[in-house]
């Protein structure tokens, strides 16, 4: 069996299509809803602020 460029391109297209379908099924799986809901809110999570009157450890001077 001789493979020409058309068959190689066809197999490449098939591999990409299978990967796309697999990724789509993984993303839209109901069992992943909770994980994605938490990940969706990550940009809005602030670091813990220090108590009033104290500055963060990274900003404290170590000079005496």
Backbone as numpy.savetxt, mean C-alpha at the origin, in Angstrom:
# Nx Ny Nz CAx CAy CAz Cx Cy Cz
7.37 -26.84 -32.02 6.52 -25.65 -32.02 7.41 -24.41 -32.02
7.22 -23.58 -32.98 8.03 -22.37 -33.11 7.24 -21.19 -32.53
7.92 -20.39 -31.69 7.25 -19.23 -31.08 7.65 -17.97 -31.84
6.68 -17.32 -32.40 6.97 -16.05 -33.07 6.60 -14.90 -32.13
6.84 -13.70 -32.56 6.61 -12.52 -31.71 5.14 -12.37 -31.33
4.24 -12.77 -32.21 2.81 -12.67 -31.91 2.40 -13.57 -30.76
2.96 -14.79 -30.70 2.64 -15.71 -29.61 3.23 -15.20 -28.29
4.42 -14.65 -28.34 5.04 -14.12 -27.12 4.22 -12.95 -26.59
3.77 -12.08 -27.47 2.93 -10.95 -27.05 1.61 -11.44 -26.50
1.03 -12.45 -27.12 -0.23 -13.02 -26.65 -0.08 -13.62 -25.26
1.01 -14.35 -25.02 1.25 -14.92 -23.70 1.49 -13.82 -22.66
2.20 -12.78 -23.05 2.40 -11.65 -22.13 1.09 -10.99 -21.78
0.22 -10.82 -22.75 -1.09 -10.24 -22.49 -1.91 -11.12 -21.55
-1.84 -12.44 -21.76 -2.56 -13.38 -20.90 -2.06 -13.30 -19.46
-0.75 -13.23 -19.28 -0.19 -13.15 -17.93 -0.64 -11.86 -17.23
-0.59 -10.74 -17.95 -1.01 -9.46 -17.36 -2.51 -9.48 -17.04
-3.31 -10.08 -17.89 -4.75 -10.15 -17.65 -5.06 -11.00 -16.42
-4.37 -12.12 -16.26 -4.58 -12.97 -15.08 -4.15 -12.23 -13.82
-3.03 -11.51 -13.88 -2.58 -10.73 -12.72 -3.58 -9.64 -12.38
-4.14 -8.98 -13.38 -5.13 -7.93 -13.14 -6.39 -8.49 -12.50
-6.87 -9.61 -12.99 -8.07 -10.22 -12.41 -7.80 -10.67 -10.98
-6.64 -11.28 -10.74 -6.29 -11.70 -9.38 -6.19 -10.54 -8.42
-5.56 -9.45 -8.83 -5.45 -8.27 -7.99 -6.81 -7.64 -7.73
-7.65 -7.61 -8.74 -9.00 -7.05 -8.57 -9.80 -7.87 -7.57
-9.72 -9.18 -7.66 -10.44 -10.04 -6.70 -9.91 -9.84 -5.29
-8.59 -9.66 -5.14 -8.01 -9.45 -3.82 -8.46 -8.11 -3.23
-8.47 -7.06 -4.05 -8.82 -5.73 -3.56 -10.29 -5.66 -3.17
-11.16 -6.24 -3.97 -12.60 -6.12 -3.72 -13.15 -7.27 -2.88
-12.30 -8.01 -2.20 -12.72 -9.10 -1.33 -13.31 -8.50 -0.04
-14.46 -8.96 0.36 -15.14 -8.42 1.55 -14.32 -8.63 2.83
-13.52 -9.68 2.90 -12.74 -9.94 4.11 -11.65 -8.89 4.33
-11.30 -8.12 3.31 -10.25 -7.12 3.42 -10.79 -5.73 3.76
-12.10 -5.57 3.87 -12.69 -4.26 4.11 -12.14 -3.58 5.37
-12.02 -4.32 6.46 -11.55 -3.72 7.72 -10.10 -3.23 7.57
-9.25 -4.03 6.94 -7.85 -3.63 6.76 -7.74 -2.37 5.90
-8.51 -2.32 4.82 -8.46 -1.15 3.94 -9.09 0.07 4.60
-10.10 -0.12 5.45 -10.70 1.02 6.15 -9.68 1.65 7.10
-8.90 0.82 7.78 -7.86 1.35 8.67 -6.75 2.04 7.87
-6.34 1.44 6.78 -5.27 2.01 5.96 -5.71 3.33 5.31
-6.99 3.45 5.01 -7.51 4.66 4.39 -7.36 5.87 5.32
-7.39 5.64 6.63 -7.33 6.73 7.60 -5.91 7.04 8.08
-4.92 6.26 7.68 -3.55 6.47 8.16 -3.00 7.87 7.91
-3.26 8.53 6.80 -2.70 9.87 6.62 -3.24 10.90 7.63
-4.36 10.60 8.26 -4.96 11.56 9.17 -4.60 11.30 10.63
-3.83 10.27 10.90 -3.44 9.95 12.27 -2.26 10.85 12.65
-2.43 11.60 13.72 -1.35 12.47 14.20 -0.49 11.72 15.19
0.77 12.12 15.26 1.63 11.56 16.31 1.14 12.09 17.64
1.42 11.34 18.67 1.02 11.78 20.00 1.71 13.10 20.34
0.95 14.07 20.78 1.51 15.36 21.18 1.98 15.27 22.63
3.09 15.93 22.97 3.55 15.90 24.36 2.59 16.71 25.24
2.60 16.44 26.55 1.74 17.20 27.46 2.07 18.70 27.37
1.11 19.52 27.71 1.29 20.97 27.64 2.49 21.40 28.48
3.31 22.29 27.93 4.46 22.80 28.67 5.73 22.03 28.39
5.65 20.91 27.71 6.85 20.14 27.38 7.04 20.15 25.88
8.31 20.20 25.47 8.59 20.13 24.05 9.01 18.71 23.69
8.86 18.31 22.43 9.25 16.95 22.02 10.73 16.70 22.30
11.10 15.46 22.54 12.47 15.09 22.88 13.44 15.50 21.78
13.04 15.46 20.54 13.93 15.80 19.44 14.29 17.27 19.44
13.50 18.13 20.09 13.77 19.56 20.09 14.49 20.02 21.35
14.68 19.12 22.30 15.36 19.50 23.54 16.85 19.69 23.29
17.42 20.66 23.93 18.84 20.91 23.80 19.60 20.02 24.78
20.72 19.48 24.34 21.56 18.66 25.22 22.76 19.45 25.73
22.86 20.73 25.34 23.96 21.58 25.80 23.69 22.06 27.21
24.79 22.27 27.91 24.64 22.77 29.29 25.37 24.04 29.50
